[in-house]
Amino acid sequence: MRVLGGLYLAVLILLISIGVGLYVDLESEQTHEKDRQIQVGLERMVRLNQSLTHLITTAVIEENSLRAASYPSVQAELDATMLGVQALSAHMMLASEIDALREEQLALRAQESQALALMRQDQWADARQAFLTGDYVMALKIYEINSEAAVGALTIELANTAQQQNRLRQAALALRLAAVLLLLWAGWRYSRHMQTELQKQHDLRAELTTAKALLEEKVRLRTAELEAANRQLETLSTTDELTGLANRRRFDQYFSEEWQRAVRQGTSLAVIMVDVDHFKNYNDHYGHQQGDACLRQLGALLRVTIRRSGELAARYGGEEFVVVLSGASAQQASETAAAVLGAMQAEQIPHAASPVAPVLTLSLGVATGHPGAGEDRDHLIRLADEALYQAKRLGRNRVVMANTA
């Protein structure tokens, strides 16, 4: 604000100095013109007064009144000049000198008028006596001296006026110089202020850029965390908590997708239903914690065995599991089921309460087919489930292929 105040003050001073300079120049020009007119008027008064004296003198000497015929016109011109000079010098110190000259001129004109009157009456001796008397000569001499004094006073007054105007002009120049210096100072301060503001803006932009980068990084990290959390939630929502296999929800979704793909591509689809034999007896004999451990071990076994592309092992419910094999033939599905059964037998998990064997065993039902448009996809699961129950009726610990003909 102080910088702007300095700028406004500098501009104000500059305008004032310019105004003063213009005023001084205009006043100087007007004064010079007025003084020139007064100078010309004084010179003209002296010349006209000399003309009048010459006319009277010539007429008296030659005793010829016609020599003074132009006296009235010259006197009228002299009066007009005198009035003009008085008007021009009314507000000057010279005014008193001009007024005195006017009085002396009127006195001279009165004496000359007396001489003219005597000449018109042909009283030349009296006219000569009146004109050449000492009073007239003395008044004429005083008038001439005062005329020269008026010219001198005018010269002095002109010099004084010029000096005053020069002082004003110098003051105006000093104000302009001060205004320029103030403008330079204000410009320097304003430049410093702008540099400071620009630096602040630069620093602010840098801070904003840094803050934006930090925010973007936080958003990126948060987004990654949210995506990971979403993936984890998705995994949790489709994964059986106990066994780590796909849950029933994931199985239904996957089986539906593979069924539609098989319909579009005309490929085969196989389903293996897996059930732990006499699992209730196992829980009753060893306890539910050991039963959960048994199911987890079976889940690990299925993850190792069922791991090719297009294959999915899921917990179907309780101790029952299901396997989906995309593009598998009946032979391949049967071999996979046999591999699962063999892997479980190799584990040799004790099952003292089982009437089938002293170790944990499985019953597996397998169904394969080529899905067609409009067919019930649950039909294949029911076939596999029927094959599973057939395996149980036949004594368990075996694989039974469903009749899909």
C-alpha positions, 0 to 999 in steps of 0.5 A: 500500500505504501508503494502505491501511495508513493506512486500516487504521490509521485504522479500528483507531484509530476502533474502539479509541476507540469501544471506550474510549468505550463502556468509559468510559461503561459504567464511569462508569454503573456507578461512578455507580450504585455511588456512589449506592448507597454514598451511600444506604447511608451516609445510611441508616446515619446515620439508623438509628444515630440511630433506635437512639440515640433508642430507647435514650434514650426508653426510659431517660428514660421508664423503659419498656423497651417503647420499645426493643422495635424495637431488635433489628430496627433494629440488624439492618437497620443491620448489613445496611446496613453490610455492603452498604456495605462490600461496595460500597466494598471496592475503593475508597479509602473502604474504610478509612473504612467499616471504621472506622465498622464498628468504632465502630458495634460499640463503640456497640452493645456499650454500648447492649446493656449499657444494654438488659440493665440496663433489662430488670432494671429497674435504671434508674439504672444503665442511665441511668448507662451510657447517659449516661456520657461514654464513650458520648456521646464514642463517639457524637460520634466516630461522627457525625464519622466518618460525615460524614468518610466522606461527604466522602471519598466525595464526593472519591473520586467527583470524582476518579473522574469526573475520571479518566473525563473524561480517558479520555473526552477521550482517546477523543474525541482518538483519534476525532478523530485517526482521522477526520483519518487517514481524511480523509488516507487518503481524500485519498491514496486519491483521488489514487491512484485519479485517478493509476490512472485517468489511467494506465488512460486513457493505456493505453487511448489507447495501445492505441487508437492501437496498434490503429489503427496495427495496423489500418492496417498490416493494411489496407495489408498486405491491400491489398498482398497483394490487389495482389500476388495480382492481379499474380500472377493477372495474371502467371499468365494473361498471356503474358510476352513479348507481354502478351496472355492466355496459353494458360491464360487462353484455355482458361478464357475460351473455356470460360466463353464457350462455356457462356454461348453455350450458355445464351443461344443466341448465336454464338461465333467463333474466329480462329487467327493464325500468322506466316508463315515465322517460323522463317526470320525467326528464322534470318535476323534472330535470336531477339531480333528474333523476340521483338520481332516477336512483341511488335509483333504482340501490341501490334497485336492489343491495339489491334484486339481490344478490344471487350467479349467479345473476347480475344486470346491467345498460343496457342503459339510464333508462333501466336495465337488470338482469341475473339469472343463473339456475332460472326457469320461476317461480323463474324469475317471482317472482324475477321480481315481488319482484323488482316491489314491492320494487320500489312501496314501495319506493313511489318515487313521479312522478307527470308527470306520466299518470300511477301512482303518484309514480315512476313505472317500466315495466319488461319483463322476458324470461327464457330458456335452452341454447343449442349449436349453439343457438343465445344467443341474442335471449333470450335478445330479448325475454325479451325485447319484453316482456318488450315492451308488459308490456308497451303496456299493461299499464306499472307498471307490469311484463310480461313473454315472451312466450319461447315455 
